[in-house]
């Protein structure tokens, strides 16, 4: 019990996560249509780091950091779910979209399976610091993948423009 909530307060936190997740799906999807998929994913990734930082800073005496971290991570989850379908179509086209998105969702689901396993291995009683550091490390790998994706898309766009200009 990292935060020391009563069962009623813990249930309220779960509801807050669900609400943040739901609202973020709509907002992030709209933002990705307006500002682009990768910038929107980057914002969600940054929020995930802030949320994990809040969880690391939380104590039983200062539960507000814990609640803020949970809500931010709920927003991130909803954002990723709201952005990935459009991102998949942008990258692979609409033909075979169900299969392509299924592959993307399988990767997302893998994180949902591995996350609790990593938590179980890295948590030390009620000390979750190593688990949060592990999650942050995985997030950093995601950020590197994002940077590689930006570079590849930029290179592909330049190549496409060069070929169509002649």
mmCIF file of the C-alpha atoms, coordinates in Angstrom:
data_MODEL
# 
_entry.id   MODEL 
# 
loop_
_atom_site.group_PDB 
_atom_site.id 
_atom_site.type_symbol 
_atom_site.label_atom_id 
_atom_site.label_alt_id 
_atom_site.label_comp_id 
_atom_site.label_asym_id 
_atom_site.label_entity_id 
_atom_site.label_seq_id 
_atom_site.pdbx_PDB_ins_code 
_atom_site.Cartn_x 
_atom_site.Cartn_y 
_atom_site.Cartn_z 
_atom_site.occupancy 
_atom_site.B_iso_or_equiv 
_atom_site.pdbx_formal_charge 
_atom_site.auth_seq_id 
_atom_site.auth_comp_id 
_atom_site.auth_asym_id 
_atom_site.auth_atom_id 
_atom_site.pdbx_PDB_model_num 
ATOM 1   C CA . UNK A 1 1   ? 0.000   0.000  0.000   1.00 0.00 ? 1   UNK A CA 1 
ATOM 2   C CA . UNK A 1 2   ? 2.209   2.769  -1.275  1.00 0.00 ? 2   UNK A CA 1 
ATOM 3   C CA . UNK A 1 3   ? -0.286  5.578  -0.799  1.00 0.00 ? 3   UNK A CA 1 
ATOM 4   C CA . UNK A 1 4   ? -2.219  4.224  2.192   1.00 0.00 ? 4   UNK A CA 1 
ATOM 5   C CA . UNK A 1 5   ? -5.690  4.882  0.766   1.00 0.00 ? 5   UNK A CA 1 
ATOM 6   C CA . UNK A 1 6   ? -8.872  3.572  2.272   1.00 0.00 ? 6   UNK A CA 1 
ATOM 7   C CA . UNK A 1 7   ? -10.767 1.140  0.016   1.00 0.00 ? 7   UNK A CA 1 
ATOM 8   C CA . UNK A 1 8   ? -13.281 3.879  -0.849  1.00 0.00 ? 8   UNK A CA 1 
ATOM 9   C CA . UNK A 1 9   ? -10.505 6.343  -1.778  1.00 0.00 ? 9   UNK A CA 1 
ATOM 10  C CA . UNK A 1 10  ? -8.735  3.655  -3.832  1.00 0.00 ? 10  UNK A CA 1 
ATOM 11  C CA . UNK A 1 11  ? -11.990 2.976  -5.706  1.00 0.00 ? 11  UNK A CA 1 
ATOM 12  C CA . UNK A 1 12  ? -12.313 6.705  -6.381  1.00 0.00 ? 12  UNK A CA 1 
ATOM 13  C CA . UNK A 1 13  ? -8.764  6.696  -7.811  1.00 0.00 ? 13  UNK A CA 1 
ATOM 14  C CA . UNK A 1 14  ? -9.698  3.847  -10.158 1.00 0.00 ? 14  UNK A CA 1 
ATOM 15  C CA . UNK A 1 15  ? -12.722 5.860  -11.309 1.00 0.00 ? 15  UNK A CA 1 
ATOM 16  C CA . UNK A 1 16  ? -10.524 8.909  -11.890 1.00 0.00 ? 16  UNK A CA 1 
ATOM 17  C CA . UNK A 1 17  ? -8.143  6.822  -14.005 1.00 0.00 ? 17  UNK A CA 1 
ATOM 18  C CA . UNK A 1 18  ? -11.050 5.493  -16.066 1.00 0.00 ? 18  UNK A CA 1 
ATOM 19  C CA . UNK A 1 19  ? -12.454 8.986  -16.572 1.00 0.00 ? 19  UNK A CA 1 
ATOM 20  C CA . UNK A 1 20  ? -9.048  10.406 -17.575 1.00 0.00 ? 20  UNK A CA 1 
ATOM 21  C CA . UNK A 1 21  ? -8.526  7.489  -19.960 1.00 0.00 ? 21  UNK A CA 1 
ATOM 22  C CA . UNK A 1 22  ? -11.918 7.995  -21.630 1.00 0.00 ? 22  UNK A CA 1 
ATOM 23  C CA . UNK A 1 23  ? -11.613 11.757 -22.039 1.00 0.00 ? 23  UNK A CA 1 
ATOM 24  C CA . UNK A 1 24  ? -8.048  11.477 -23.333 1.00 0.00 ? 24  UNK A CA 1 
ATOM 25  C CA . UNK A 1 25  ? -9.105  9.104  -26.120 1.00 0.00 ? 25  UNK A CA 1 
ATOM 26  C CA . UNK A 1 26  ? -11.253 11.827 -27.658 1.00 0.00 ? 26  UNK A CA 1 
ATOM 27  C CA . UNK A 1 27  ? -8.953  14.760 -26.964 1.00 0.00 ? 27  UNK A CA 1 
ATOM 28  C CA . UNK A 1 28  ? -5.759  13.021 -28.124 1.00 0.00 ? 28  UNK A CA 1 
ATOM 29  C CA . UNK A 1 29  ? -7.445  11.645 -31.231 1.00 0.00 ? 29  UNK A CA 1 
ATOM 30  C CA . UNK A 1 30  ? -8.615  15.142 -32.160 1.00 0.00 ? 30  UNK A CA 1 
ATOM 31  C CA . UNK A 1 31  ? -5.222  16.639 -31.316 1.00 0.00 ? 31  UNK A CA 1 
ATOM 32  C CA . UNK A 1 32  ? -3.478  14.063 -33.493 1.00 0.00 ? 32  UNK A CA 1 
ATOM 33  C CA . UNK A 1 33  ? -5.758  14.993 -36.398 1.00 0.00 ? 33  UNK A CA 1 
ATOM 34  C CA . UNK A 1 34  ? -4.930  18.661 -35.932 1.00 0.00 ? 34  UNK A CA 1 
ATOM 35  C CA . UNK A 1 35  ? -1.252  18.629 -34.890 1.00 0.00 ? 35  UNK A CA 1 
ATOM 36  C CA . UNK A 1 36  ? -0.037  15.278 -36.213 1.00 0.00 ? 36  UNK A CA 1 
ATOM 37  C CA . UNK A 1 37  ? 0.284   11.773 -34.807 1.00 0.00 ? 37  UNK A CA 1 
ATOM 38  C CA . UNK A 1 38  ? 3.920   11.878 -33.755 1.00 0.00 ? 38  UNK A CA 1 
ATOM 39  C CA . UNK A 1 39  ? 3.775   15.237 -31.944 1.00 0.00 ? 39  UNK A CA 1 
ATOM 40  C CA . UNK A 1 40  ? 0.673   14.017 -30.111 1.00 0.00 ? 40  UNK A CA 1 
ATOM 41  C CA . UNK A 1 41  ? 2.398   10.756 -29.187 1.00 0.00 ? 41  UNK A CA 1 
ATOM 42  C CA . UNK A 1 42  ? 5.389   12.764 -27.959 1.00 0.00 ? 42  UNK A CA 1 
ATOM 43  C CA . UNK A 1 43  ? 3.143   14.829 -25.679 1.00 0.00 ? 43  UNK A CA 1 
ATOM 44  C CA . UNK A 1 44  ? 1.586   11.659 -24.271 1.00 0.00 ? 44  UNK A CA 1 
ATOM 45  C CA . UNK A 1 45  ? 5.046   10.183 -23.737 1.00 0.00 ? 45  UNK A CA 1 
ATOM 46  C CA . UNK A 1 46  ? 6.192   13.282 -21.869 1.00 0.00 ? 46  UNK A CA 1 
ATOM 47  C CA . UNK A 1 47  ? 3.080   13.135 -19.689 1.00 0.00 ? 47  UNK A CA 1 
ATOM 48  C CA . UNK A 1 48  ? 3.879   9.512  -18.895 1.00 0.00 ? 48  UNK A CA 1 
ATOM 49  C CA . UNK A 1 49  ? 7.303   10.547 -17.587 1.00 0.00 ? 49  UNK A CA 1 
ATOM 50  C CA . UNK A 1 50  ? 5.715   13.284 -15.473 1.00 0.00 ? 50  UNK A CA 1 
ATOM 51  C CA . UNK A 1 51  ? 3.135   10.795 -14.178 1.00 0.00 ? 51  UNK A CA 1 
ATOM 52  C CA . UNK A 1 52  ? 5.805   8.272  -13.238 1.00 0.00 ? 52  UNK A CA 1 
ATOM 53  C CA . UNK A 1 53  ? 7.750   11.066 -11.553 1.00 0.00 ? 53  UNK A CA 1 
ATOM 54  C CA . UNK A 1 54  ? 4.675   11.923 -9.511  1.00 0.00 ? 54  UNK A CA 1 
ATOM 55  C CA . UNK A 1 55  ? 4.321   8.297  -8.463  1.00 0.00 ? 55  UNK A CA 1 
ATOM 56  C CA . UNK A 1 56  ? 7.983   8.203  -7.419  1.00 0.00 ? 56  UNK A CA 1 
ATOM 57  C CA . UNK A 1 57  ? 7.563   11.410 -5.394  1.00 0.00 ? 57  UNK A CA 1 
ATOM 58  C CA . UNK A 1 58  ? 4.378   10.236 -3.673  1.00 0.00 ? 58  UNK A CA 1 
ATOM 59  C CA . UNK A 1 59  ? 4.369   9.366  -0.004  1.00 0.00 ? 59  UNK A CA 1 
ATOM 60  C CA . UNK A 1 60  ? 1.635   8.361  2.400   1.00 0.00 ? 60  UNK A CA 1 
ATOM 61  C CA . UNK A 1 61  ? 1.826   11.876 3.807   1.00 0.00 ? 61  UNK A CA 1 
ATOM 62  C CA . UNK A 1 62  ? 1.453   13.453 0.343   1.00 0.00 ? 62  UNK A CA 1 
ATOM 63  C CA . UNK A 1 63  ? -1.095  11.406 -1.554  1.00 0.00 ? 63  UNK A CA 1 
ATOM 64  C CA . UNK A 1 64  ? -1.805  14.174 -4.064  1.00 0.00 ? 64  UNK A CA 1 
ATOM 65  C CA . UNK A 1 65  ? 1.322   13.249 -6.036  1.00 0.00 ? 65  UNK A CA 1 
ATOM 66  C CA . UNK A 1 66  ? 0.093   9.666  -6.230  1.00 0.00 ? 66  UNK A CA 1 
ATOM 67  C CA . UNK A 1 67  ? -3.354  10.718 -7.467  1.00 0.00 ? 67  UNK A CA 1 
ATOM 68  C CA . UNK A 1 68  ? -1.823  13.135 -9.986  1.00 0.00 ? 68  UNK A CA 1 
ATOM 69  C CA . UNK A 1 69  ? 0.471   10.380 -11.264 1.00 0.00 ? 69  UNK A CA 1 
ATOM 70  C CA . UNK A 1 70  ? -2.423  7.961  -11.658 1.00 0.00 ? 70  UNK A CA 1 
ATOM 71  C CA . UNK A 1 71  ? -4.516  10.506 -13.540 1.00 0.00 ? 71  UNK A CA 1 
ATOM 72  C CA . UNK A 1 72  ? -1.616  11.458 -15.822 1.00 0.00 ? 72  UNK A CA 1 
ATOM 73  C CA . UNK A 1 73  ? -0.943  7.802  -16.623 1.00 0.00 ? 73  UNK A CA 1 
ATOM 74  C CA . UNK A 1 74  ? -4.659  7.307  -17.320 1.00 0.00 ? 74  UNK A CA 1 
ATOM 75  C CA . UNK A 1 75  ? -4.486  10.246 -19.728 1.00 0.00 ? 75  UNK A CA 1 
ATOM 76  C CA . UNK A 1 76  ? -1.447  8.681  -21.403 1.00 0.00 ? 76  UNK A CA 1 
ATOM 77  C CA . UNK A 1 77  ? -3.126  5.326  -21.832 1.00 0.00 ? 77  UNK A CA 1 
ATOM 78  C CA . UNK A 1 78  ? -6.207  6.925  -23.359 1.00 0.00 ? 78  UNK A CA 1 
ATOM 79  C CA . UNK A 1 79  ? -4.038  9.110  -25.580 1.00 0.00 ? 79  UNK A CA 1 
ATOM 80  C CA . UNK A 1 80  ? -2.137  6.154  -26.988 1.00 0.00 ? 80  UNK A CA 1 
ATOM 81  C CA . UNK A 1 81  ? -5.376  4.272  -27.640 1.00 0.00 ? 81  UNK A CA 1 
ATOM 82  C CA . UNK A 1 82  ? -6.848  7.355  -29.317 1.00 0.00 ? 82  UNK A CA 1 
ATOM 83  C CA . UNK A 1 83  ? -3.837  8.025  -31.550 1.00 0.00 ? 83  UNK A CA 1 
ATOM 84  C CA . UNK A 1 84  ? -2.663  4.587  -32.675 1.00 0.00 ? 84  UNK A CA 1 
ATOM 85  C CA . UNK A 1 85  ? -5.557  3.734  -35.042 1.00 0.00 ? 85  UNK A CA 1 
ATOM 86  C CA . UNK A 1 86  ? -4.984  6.903  -37.089 1.00 0.00 ? 86  UNK A CA 1 
ATOM 87  C CA . UNK A 1 87  ? -1.218  6.445  -36.918 1.00 0.00 ? 87  UNK A CA 1 
ATOM 88  C CA . UNK A 1 88  ? -1.584  2.901  -38.259 1.00 0.00 ? 88  UNK A CA 1 
ATOM 89  C CA . UNK A 1 89  ? -3.666  4.059  -41.227 1.00 0.00 ? 89  UNK A CA 1 
ATOM 90  C CA . UNK A 1 90  ? -1.257  6.925  -41.901 1.00 0.00 ? 90  UNK A CA 1 
ATOM 91  C CA . UNK A 1 91  ? 1.710   4.562  -42.036 1.00 0.00 ? 91  UNK A CA 1 
ATOM 92  C CA . UNK A 1 92  ? 0.236   1.528  -43.777 1.00 0.00 ? 92  UNK A CA 1 
ATOM 93  C CA . UNK A 1 93  ? -2.864  2.786  -45.589 1.00 0.00 ? 93  UNK A CA 1 
ATOM 94  C CA . UNK A 1 94  ? -6.439  1.675  -45.128 1.00 0.00 ? 94  UNK A CA 1 
ATOM 95  C CA . UNK A 1 95  ? -6.075  -1.594 -47.018 1.00 0.00 ? 95  UNK A CA 1 
ATOM 96  C CA . UNK A 1 96  ? -5.721  -4.434 -44.509 1.00 0.00 ? 96  UNK A CA 1 
ATOM 97  C CA . UNK A 1 97  ? -6.217  -1.930 -41.688 1.00 0.00 ? 97  UNK A CA 1 
ATOM 98  C CA . UNK A 1 98  ? -7.755  -4.526 -39.388 1.00 0.00 ? 98  UNK A CA 1 
ATOM 99  C CA . UNK A 1 99  ? -4.708  -6.767 -39.634 1.00 0.00 ? 99  UNK A CA 1 
ATOM 100 C CA . UNK A 1 100 ? -2.250  -3.874 -39.382 1.00 0.00 ? 100 UNK A CA 1 
ATOM 101 C CA . UNK A 1 101 ? -3.973  -2.391 -36.347 1.00 0.00 ? 101 UNK A CA 1 
ATOM 102 C CA . UNK A 1 102 ? -4.219  -5.864 -34.831 1.00 0.00 ? 102 UNK A CA 1 
ATOM 103 C CA . UNK A 1 103 ? -0.450  -6.133 -35.018 1.00 0.00 ? 103 UNK A CA 1 
ATOM 104 C CA . UNK A 1 104 ? -0.062  -2.701 -33.422 1.00 0.00 ? 104 UNK A CA 1 
ATOM 105 C CA . UNK A 1 105 ? -2.575  -3.628 -30.708 1.00 0.00 ? 105 UNK A CA 1 
ATOM 106 C CA . UNK A 1 106 ? -0.720  -6.882 -30.035 1.00 0.00 ? 106 UNK A CA 1 
ATOM 107 C CA . UNK A 1 107 ? 2.396   -4.873 -29.221 1.00 0.00 ? 107 UNK A CA 1 
ATOM 108 C CA . UNK A 1 108 ? 0.353   -2.613 -26.969 1.00 0.00 ? 108 UNK A CA 1 
ATOM 109 C CA . UNK A 1 109 ? -1.169  -5.673 -25.285 1.00 0.00 ? 109 UNK A CA 1 
ATOM 110 C CA . UNK A 1 110 ? 2.259   -7.180 -24.765 1.00 0.00 ? 110 UNK A CA 1 
ATOM 111 C CA . UNK A 1 111 ? 3.065   -4.169 -22.613 1.00 0.00 ? 111 UNK A CA 1 
ATOM 112 C CA . UNK A 1 112 ? -0.108  -4.843 -20.636 1.00 0.00 ? 112 UNK A CA 1 
ATOM 113 C CA . UNK A 1 113 ? 1.096   -8.377 -19.942 1.00 0.00 ? 113 UNK A CA 1 
ATOM 114 C CA . UNK A 1 114 ? 4.749   -7.561 -19.274 1.00 0.00 ? 114 UNK A CA 1 
ATOM 115 C CA . UNK A 1 115 ? 4.049   -4.504 -17.109 1.00 0.00 ? 115 UNK A CA 1 
ATOM 116 C CA . UNK A 1 116 ? 2.588   -6.447 -14.164 1.00 0.00 ? 116 UNK A CA 1 
ATOM 117 C CA . UNK A 1 117 ? 5.314   -9.072 -14.480 1.00 0.00 ? 117 UNK A CA 1 
ATOM 118 C CA . UNK A 1 118 ? 7.997   -6.383 -14.304 1.00 0.00 ? 118 UNK A CA 1 
ATOM 119 C CA . UNK A 1 119 ? 6.159   -4.793 -11.372 1.00 0.00 ? 119 UNK A CA 1 
ATOM 120 C CA . UNK A 1 120 ? 6.092   -8.099 -9.502  1.00 0.00 ? 120 UNK A CA 1 
ATOM 121 C CA . UNK A 1 121 ? 9.802   -8.675 -10.080 1.00 0.00 ? 121 UNK A CA 1 
ATOM 122 C CA . UNK A 1 122 ? 10.924  -5.125 -9.256  1.00 0.00 ? 122 UNK A CA 1 
ATOM 123 C CA . UNK A 1 123 ? 8.596   -4.132 -6.392  1.00 0.00 ? 123 UNK A CA 1 
ATOM 124 C CA . UNK A 1 124 ? 10.021  -4.552 -2.926  1.00 0.00 ? 124 UNK A CA 1 
ATOM 125 C CA . UNK A 1 125 ? 7.100   -4.824 -0.534  1.00 0.00 ? 125 UNK A CA 1 
ATOM 126 C CA . UNK A 1 126 ? 5.503   -1.380 -0.552  1.00 0.00 ? 126 UNK A CA 1 
ATOM 127 C CA . UNK A 1 127 ? 8.510   0.257  -2.239  1.00 0.00 ? 127 UNK A CA 1 
ATOM 128 C CA . UNK A 1 128 ? 7.780   0.626  -5.939  1.00 0.00 ? 128 UNK A CA 1 
ATOM 129 C CA . UNK A 1 129 ? 10.698  2.925  -6.824  1.00 0.00 ? 129 UNK A CA 1 
ATOM 130 C CA . UNK A 1 130 ? 12.522  0.297  -8.874  1.00 0.00 ? 130 UNK A CA 1 
ATOM 131 C CA . UNK A 1 131 ? 9.281   -0.562 -10.678 1.00 0.00 ? 131 UNK A CA 1 
ATOM 132 C CA . UNK A 1 132 ? 8.783   3.108  -11.595 1.00 0.00 ? 132 UNK A CA 1 
ATOM 133 C CA . UNK A 1 133 ? 12.398  3.395  -12.717 1.00 0.00 ? 133 UNK A CA 1 
ATOM 134 C CA . UNK A 1 134 ? 11.911  0.272  -14.850 1.00 0.00 ? 134 UNK A CA 1 
ATOM 135 C CA . UNK A 1 135 ? 8.760   1.765  -16.382 1.00 0.00 ? 135 UNK A CA 1 
ATOM 136 C CA . UNK A 1 136 ? 10.618  4.997  -17.064 1.00 0.00 ? 136 UNK A CA 1 
ATOM 137 C CA . UNK A 1 137 ? 13.409  3.010  -18.747 1.00 0.00 ? 137 UNK A CA 1 
ATOM 138 C CA . UNK A 1 138 ? 10.893  1.266  -20.983 1.00 0.00 ? 138 UNK A CA 1 
ATOM 139 C CA . UNK A 1 139 ? 9.416   4.691  -21.744 1.00 0.00 ? 139 UNK A CA 1 
ATOM 140 C CA . UNK A 1 140 ? 12.852  5.953  -22.730 1.00 0.00 ? 140 UNK A CA 1 
ATOM 141 C CA . UNK A 1 141 ? 13.154  3.048  -25.172 1.00 0.00 ? 141 UNK A CA 1 
ATOM 142 C CA . UNK A 1 142 ? 9.790   4.170  -26.564 1.00 0.00 ? 142 UNK A CA 1 
ATOM 143 C CA . UNK A 1 143 ? 11.090  7.727  -26.879 1.00 0.00 ? 143 UNK A CA 1 
ATOM 144 C CA . UNK A 1 144 ? 14.112  6.472  -28.827 1.00 0.00 ? 144 UNK A CA 1 
ATOM 145 C CA . UNK A 1 145 ? 11.751  4.526  -31.112 1.00 0.00 ? 145 UNK A CA 1 
ATOM 146 C CA . UNK A 1 146 ? 9.753   7.731  -31.586 1.00 0.00 ? 146 UNK A CA 1 
ATOM 147 C CA . UNK A 1 147 ? 12.910  9.602  -32.624 1.00 0.00 ? 147 UNK A CA 1 
ATOM 148 C CA . UNK A 1 148 ? 13.844  6.822  -35.059 1.00 0.00 ? 148 UNK A CA 1 
ATOM 149 C CA . UNK A 1 149 ? 10.329  6.922  -36.480 1.00 0.00 ? 149 UNK A CA 1 
ATOM 150 C CA . UNK A 1 150 ? 10.539  10.703 -36.971 1.00 0.00 ? 150 UNK A CA 1 
ATOM 151 C CA . UNK A 1 151 ? 13.853  10.311 -38.774 1.00 0.00 ? 151 UNK A CA 1 
ATOM 152 C CA . UNK A 1 152 ? 12.615  7.479  -41.014 1.00 0.00 ? 152 UNK A CA 1 
ATOM 153 C CA . UNK A 1 153 ? 9.401   9.281  -41.901 1.00 0.00 ? 153 UNK A CA 1 
ATOM 154 C CA . UNK A 1 154 ? 11.309  12.457 -42.693 1.00 0.00 ? 154 UNK A CA 1 
ATOM 155 C CA . UNK A 1 155 ? 13.756  10.518 -44.890 1.00 0.00 ? 155 UNK A CA 1 
ATOM 156 C CA . UNK A 1 156 ? 10.924  8.672  -46.671 1.00 0.00 ? 156 UNK A CA 1 
ATOM 157 C CA . UNK A 1 157 ? 9.035   11.925 -47.264 1.00 0.00 ? 157 UNK A CA 1 
ATOM 158 C CA . UNK A 1 158 ? 12.136  13.568 -48.774 1.00 0.00 ? 158 UNK A CA 1 
ATOM 159 C CA . UNK A 1 159 ? 12.698  10.538 -51.007 1.00 0.00 ? 159 UNK A CA 1 
ATOM 160 C CA . UNK A 1 160 ? 9.045   10.548 -52.099 1.00 0.00 ? 160 UNK A CA 1 
ATOM 161 C CA . UNK A 1 161 ? 9.177   14.267 -52.883 1.00 0.00 ? 161 UNK A CA 1 
ATOM 162 C CA . UNK A 1 162 ? 12.429  13.812 -54.844 1.00 0.00 ? 162 UNK A CA 1 
ATOM 163 C CA . UNK A 1 163 ? 10.906  11.025 -56.952 1.00 0.00 ? 163 UNK A CA 1 
ATOM 164 C CA . UNK A 1 164 ? 7.656   12.826 -57.669 1.00 0.00 ? 164 UNK A CA 1 
ATOM 165 C CA . UNK A 1 165 ? 9.389   16.134 -58.518 1.00 0.00 ? 165 UNK A CA 1 
ATOM 166 C CA . UNK A 1 166 ? 11.096  14.687 -61.596 1.00 0.00 ? 166 UNK A CA 1 
# 
